[in-house]
Amino acid sequence: MTASPASTAPRLPATGKTAAPASNPAGARRWFALGVLALAQFLVVLDASIVNIALPVLGAELGMDTVALAWVITAYVLAFGGLLLLGGRLGDRWGHRRVFLVGTAGFVAASALAGFSFTDGMLLTARALQGASAALLAPAALALLMRLFVDPADRSKALGVWGGVAGIGSAVGVLLGGVLTATLGWQSVFFINVPVGAVVLVAVPLLIVRDAPAERRRLDVPGAATITGALLAAVGALSAIEQVGVFHVITVGLAIAAAVLGVAFVLIERRAVEPLIPLTVFRNRSLTVGNVVMLLIGAAMVSLFFALSVFMQAVLGYDALTAGLTQLPLAGALVVAAGIVPAVVARFRLPATLIGSLAILAAGLVWLSFAPADAGFVTDILGPSILIGVGMGGAFVTATQLAVDGVEDGESGLAGGLVNTSQQIGGALGLAVLGTLAALRTEAVLESGAGASEALTSGFSWLFLGAAGIAAVAAVVSGLALSRGSRSPHAESATSSPRA
């Protein structure tokens, strides 16, 4: 990558040096700021998975049955996925730094409320507030990153850090949830967010002194209401598939509501003078492809971490802590891969890196599908885990980079909201579809007279193969979309600066 900061920022008349944007910290402070922003994003991703291990203990103490426990996860995912686009647009309007701090403060307060909960209603309310706060925090954090790192080379490195930190959240959540629950009780999985969030709240104002000028335009209230309702209904329908089935009246009703509200949103945006989401933004092929790929990666990733954790505990007999520790090689491979992505992109270009990463991810998932009911970790799990980590790290970073490339200043929050929404919707969709596929296969094998371990193993094998198929589809979509024309939106990323 040959572009320099001087190509995107004005020169000082006396010295010829480059003037950094007023809202950006200079030099090393930018990288400290990136670390703090990534830490906040890590908390958001972590909180979607860290609670899983604590659910049995939590349910026993608060008297929650299986259906109620499912809502501990669903309440967070619903609020987070449903409000992300609105949260991204609020950042564009009111300032990303301001909205980030509000979201972080809300997340810390809601986490404390969850830890102090003594009834199921209090806990579910706290989880919904956590999700709503995360919907403000996550897109604003990504938008701040884009403003901090304007130069293509620096932005690629920053997105590598971002992708690595965000990508390992689910894996580390399983490990950390097991350790905290076993040693300090279920409340600690929520209280851990309080001191970390406090550090973020203190550090960000010191590192990012001022916000960039925000757009003072009217908020598209009808558009915000319809898209938020559509996303809430869509995520709710996908979650209901796992709990009550595909054809239950709740599932069907929510799916119909999502479709109707989605159509209404498109009609509103086509007529709005100042739309919440200008539909022309999807003419940016890079952004569109990045979001489609992120949706598919989310579908494969969430299903994988869920199934791998259950497989290790229910079939292989690992306890919660051991199951978490066995995912460290995957997480480590993911971090390493995310760190070297910028160098790989500089050599092979982004489309080839993305497609190669997705192919590696698919290969690792296929390999994992052959794990038997008496699998050994070293012989049957370790190799595929490392391959999956490498593929996931590369795919996560490059898809994020595609999704935010070439986005205007006034739409950076929107871009962050879109890519996070794609990941959340993809995760809910993948878990619903692949979880149902695994359950059907397990039931069929049980009816054939096989034992429970063999039936569960066969079901998870189908889930892993399904996830591999999703990764393969993502690779094909990327190849077809990014090869159109001689100059794709990201083909010039090595030589020209994107608009921050």
SULRA-V896174 format. One record per helix or strand of 3 or more residues. SS is the DSSP state (A for helix, B for strand). FROM is the first residue (numbers start at 1). LEN is the number of residues. If there is no record, write none. Layout:
# SULRA-V896174
ss->(SS:SS)
from->(FROM:FROM)
len->(LEN:LEN)
This chain:
# SULRA-V896174
ss->(A:A:A:A:A:A:A:A:A:A:A:A:A:A:A:A:A:A:A)
from->(5:28:50:66:96:120:152:169:188:221:249:279:285:320:328:350:377:409:452)
len->(3:19:13:29:20:29:16:16:20:24:23:5:31:6:21:19:28:39:31)
